[in-house]
Amino acid sequence: MAVSATDKFNELESRIERTIELVRTTRQEKDVAMKELALAQKRIGELERENEELKRERELVKNKVESLLDNLSELTEESLV
């Protein structure tokens, strides 16, 4: 049974419509992915800033503890003398 030109054209039209829909869906998915990426990059920036702040705070606490230990050590040495 031979395939008519109309059947071939209908098949081509159907494939083109599926391709158009696939392209449309892919673009929408890309847009969503780009928005998610932008949000993730923003969150990474926030976390990096928070991490740096925590490092600074940790260093301050470390210095204060060392100073307190030095003072305590001096008091201990004075009481032994």
C-alpha positions in Angstrom: 0.0 0.0 0.0 1.5 3.3 -1.1 1.8 6.3 1.2 0.1 9.3 -0.4 1.7 12.8 -0.5 -1.0 14.0 1.9 -0.1 11.3 4.4 3.6 12.3 4.1 2.7 15.9 4.5 0.6 15.2 7.6 3.4 13.2 9.1 5.9 16.0 8.4 3.4 18.5 9.9 3.0 16.3 13.0 6.8 16.0 13.4 7.3 19.8 13.1 4.6 20.4 15.7 6.2 18.0 18.1 9.6 19.7 17.5 8.1 23.1 18.1 6.6 21.9 21.4 9.8 20.3 22.4 11.7 23.5 21.7 9.1 25.5 23.7 9.3 23.1 26.6 13.1 23.1 26.6 13.2 26.9 26.6 10.8 27.0 29.6 12.9 24.5 31.4 16.0 26.5 30.6 14.3 29.7 32.0 13.4 27.9 35.2 16.9 26.5 35.5 18.4 29.9 35.0 16.2 31.4 37.7 17.2 28.5 40.1 20.8 29.1 39.2 20.6 32.8 40.0 18.9 32.0 43.3 21.6 29.4 44.1 24.4 31.8 43.3 22.8 34.5 45.5 22.5 32.0 48.3 26.2 31.0 47.9 27.2 34.6 48.1 25.2 35.0 51.3 26.7 31.8 52.8 30.2 32.9 51.9 29.7 36.3 53.6 28.2 34.5 56.6 31.2 32.1 56.7 33.7 35.0 56.6 31.8 36.7 59.5 31.9 33.5 61.5 35.6 33.2 60.9 36.2 36.8 62.1 34.0 36.1 65.2 35.9 32.8 65.9 39.2 34.7 65.7 38.0 37.3 68.1 36.8 34.7 70.6 40.1 32.8 70.2 42.1 36.0 70.9 39.9 36.7 74.0 40.3 33.2 75.3 44.0 33.3 74.8 44.2 36.7 76.6 42.1 35.3 79.5 44.3 32.2 79.7 47.4 34.5 79.8 45.9 36.5 82.6 44.9 33.4 84.5 48.4 32.0 84.0 49.9 35.3 85.4 47.7 35.1 88.4 48.6 31.5 89.0 52.3 32.3 88.7 52.0 35.3 91.1 50.2 33.1 93.7 53.0 30.5 93.5 55.7 33.1 94.2 
